[in-house]
Amino acid sequence: MADLKKEEQISSGKGLSLKRMISALGPAWIISAVAAGPGTTLSVAKAGGTYGYDFLWVVVLSVVLAFVCQYMAAKTALIGGRGIVSIVQDKWGTLPAWFVTLDALAVIWLCNVVLLKVLIAVTEYVSGLVMPWWGVVFTVAFYILVAHGGYRIVEMLCKIIVSLLVVCFIGTLFIAKPDLGMAIHGLLPDFSHFGKAEILMMTAIMGGSIHVTILSMQTYTVHEKGWGVSDLGKARFDTAVSLLGAFGLYCTAIYLTGACVLHPAGIHVNTLFEMADAITPLLGSYAHAFFCLGIWSAVFSTIMPTFIAAAYVLGDKMNWEMRPKSPRYRLTILAGCLIALPGAFLSGRPVNLLLIMLALSFLGTPFFVGIFLWLLNDRNWAKQYRNGPVLNIAGGFALLVTLFLGIKWVGGL
């Protein structure tokens, strides 16, 4: 990309060796771990089981657009030197900043409500104890781990288990042997089936890859790393490896497993546990037990960072210093846990709730993408770091896709 090469030349001039680049990985890696949650797992597995190879192009497109949007989020934050809320307030004033804040908080807390429901559903299935009061147990655990420390160890263990689950999906592909010809054909967009169900599925897949929570998180995680505008090259590399590489492999492996294992068997993933059938060729009778552990861990590793994301967003707007031991930080975490608690009593199938959650969380995405594009083309704001034509075309396409799907889905309701 010409504009990206230009940015490297403008940067501080410190050599970005491969060793330094690998050691710099972090912000987007965290984002990809949050994006690779139960919602994404469900949506891509269900798409594979329902449509076979025909939706592969949607999965690949969602990964590419995730890279574009997350890089623009990181670039905006590095140029502005602050998080998204502060940047919007400085540029357009208090009212737009509050809109961004409330949009981000609404999406984050909506996701937490549904994720708690999923966590309880899996726990009830495994333990045999059906009771919504599991929600109290988990919200207390979330508060203790996130507000008072220790969640990093739990999160790391959960991510290791989730990674092993992905390895199982990849291993299953070697046994099931996907049809290469049909997979290549699935990369070609097919608009012959474009009803409400397809629109919901596309919106859910895109929502798992590009939603307000991870876009706003990216503007804060790059600063946690200590990066500045001279680190645009690192941010691009980090985003490419994490989103195009790790997250792309994650989505593609799960989708192809669904297409070559679930679809021929007529399994459309109407329950969470039908997804376990995708790895049965590899794990046999242990598939359901390991899948339950994996999806349980995926919820844990996804929901805990989102509580922190909400604290960052609110602290940014209120100009509060959000340190782990500060009373305001702990109070915000507590508020997030209490808001998530009603999820324990939510009615409806977890599969349907996850799909609707992803679609709803996707509705604010065009607004954030539009902000990034506006700022990164503002001569007075972005100065010499303005977008080049390639990034503008990619970002503009992302904006059109997110707008189209959002309008189409809402209209279909």
Buried (B, 14 or more C-beta within 10 A) or exposed (E): EEBBEBBEEBBEEEEBEEEEBEEBBBBBBBBBBBBBBBBBBBBBBBBBBBBBBBBBBBBBBBBBBBBBBBBBBBBBBBBBEBBBBBBBBEBBEEEBBBBBBBBBBBBBBBBBBBBBBBBBBBBBBEEEEEEBEBBEEBBEBBBBBBBEEEBEEBBEEBBEBBBEBBEBBBBBBEEBEBBEEBBEBBEEEBEEEEEEEBBBBBBBBBBBBBBBBBBBBBBBBBBEBEBBBBBBBBBBBBBBBBBBBBBBBBBBBBBBBBBBBBBEEEBBBEBBBBBBBBBBBBBEEEBBEBBBBBBBBBBBBBBBBBBBBBBBBBBBBEEBEBEBEBEBBBBBBBBBBEBBBEBBEBEEEBBEBBBBBBBBBBBBBBBBBBBBBBBBBBEEBBEEBBBBEBBBEBBBBBBEBBBBBBEBBEEEE
